[in-house]
């Protein structure tokens, strides 16, 4: 019996993850011969640390063991956080990316700006200007596509101030996130935390 399709996996784990305080952002199932990889992309307002990814992996693995959908199919379960480049499609994505740089495509223009506060159904964007950064409100309904851009150095303080800072638990652009034990971290181009469970 093959690994169930992503839609079934969403049914199995979305409520479970929600009870743990996480949103299931995506499910990717990749088959390679008899072996499959089930990748769950999860996020929360406080992000996803390595210890939490490991804990969620155990919880999800137990849930999979409790149903017959997987049968004896060998698979690798990966629990990871979405990385840079994921489209901002939900209000929570904008809220969690506050303080980050983004490329926003509108109907008639493209903006490169810093994400500010989400107020109702409008996002405040901090745009560079000759006389200093300015704030512009854009309805989310007007956004055709938006993604967070990679930054390798800290943002200008005035831009970050106008954006309202970075949400608690989130790492600012250009900063290192400390690892769980050894103090190592990841820089801005690879901020996912991931654990794997072989089944």
N, C-alpha and C positions, 0 to 999 in steps of 0.2 A: 504494500500500500504506500503510495507516494505521500510526501509531506502535504498537508492540506493547503489550499490556495490562500493568498493574503487575506481575502475577505473573511474566511473562516477564522483565521488567526486573530484578526481584529475582534471578532465576536468573542473569542476565548479570553483575550487579555485586556481589552480596553477598560472595562469596568474594574478589573483587578488593579491595573496600574493607577486608575483614577482614585481608588481607595487609598493608595499609597502616596497620593499627591502629585502624580505625574500625568502628563498628556502623551498619548501615543500619536506621534506625528506621522509615522509611515511604517509600513511593513514591506520588506523586500525578501522574496524567496528566490534563491539561485540554486539550480540543480546542476550537478556535475556527475554524470553517470548515476550510480546508485546513491551517492552522497548528496546531501542538500545543505544549504546554509540558510538559516532563518535569521534575518537581521531586523531588530526592532529599534526604531529611532524614537527616543523618549526625551521629554524636556519638562522643566518646571520653572517657576519664577526664580528659584534659587539655582538653576542649572542642574547638572548631573555630575557628581563626583565619582571617582573610581570605586570607592567603597560602596556607594549607593548603587552603581551599575552592577557590582558583584552581588549585592543583596537582591536586587530586582531580578537578576539572572536566576538565582536560586528559587525565588518565588514563582517566576514564570515557568521554569523547568518542572517544578512540582505540579503546576496546573496542567502542563502538557502531559505529564505522566498519568494524570487522573482522568484522561479522556482516551477514547479508542482511535481518534483521528490519525494519530501518528503511527500506529501499529508498531512494526519492528524496523521501520525505515531509519537508517542512520542519518543523523543531521548534526550540525553545529549551530548552537544558539548564540547570537551576538546581541548584546544590549548596549546601545551607544547613543550619544547625544548628536543632534544635527550639527553639522559643521558650517563653516563659512560657505556662502553660495546658495544656501537653501532659500527659495523665494519666500518673501514675507507675504503671506496670503490671509492670515487671521489677525484680528486685533491683538491677541496675546503675543504673536510674533513681534509686532511693533513695540509692544510694551517691554518685552524682554530684551529687545535690541536697543533700547534707549541709550543714547550716548555714543552709539556706533556710527560709522560712516556708511552711507548707502547710495546706490544709484537707482533713481526712481524714474521710470518711464511713464509719462503722461500722454494724452492724445496728441499734443502738439509740441512737446518739449521733453528733454531729459535733464534731470537735475542730479547733481552730485552734492549731497548735503549730509549733515549730522542729524540723527534721529532725536527729536525732542519728545515732549510729553504727548500722550494720546488723550485727547479731550473729546469725549463723545465719539462721534464718527469721523473726527478730523485728526490728522497727525501734524504736529508742529515740526517743521524742518528748519534747521539752522544752516543758512546759506552764506558762503563767503561773499564779501562785498568790498569795494575799494576803501570805504570808510570804516570797515569793520563788519563782523558777522551780523546778519539780520535774520529774524524769524518770520517764516511764512507758513500759514495753515493750509493744508491740502486735504480735501475730503478723500477718505479711503476709497470711495466709489470711483474717484477719478484716476486712481493708480492702475495702470495696465500691468506693470511688472516692477518689482523692487527686490534687490538682493543686498545683503551686507557686503561691504568691500573690505579687503584685507588692508590693515594698517600695521606698519612695523615700528612706529614710534608713537608716543603718547599724543593725544589730540591737543590742540591749542586750548589753554585754560578757559579763555573767554567763550569759545564755542561750546565747551563742555558745560560751562555755567549756564549758558542760554538754553542748552538742551535739558537742563534739570539734573545733570549728573548721570551716574550709572546705577541701575537698580541694585539693592542689597543682594549680595551673593554672586553677582556677576563680575567678571573680570573686565577691566577697561582695556580699550585697544592699546597695543604696544606694551602691555604688562604681562608678566609671567604668572601662571597659576601654579601654586605650589602643589607638588605631588603628595600622595597620602603619607609616605614614610620618609623618603630620602631627600625631600626638598626639591626634587627635580620638577620641572613643569613643561608646559608646551607653549610655544609662542602663538601669535595671533592667527597664523595660517592653518593651524591644526589643533583646534581646541576641543576635539571630541574625546570623551572618556569611554572606554569600551572594555567589556569583559566577554569571554567566550566560554561556552560549556559544550563539550562533546557528548553526544548521545548515541 
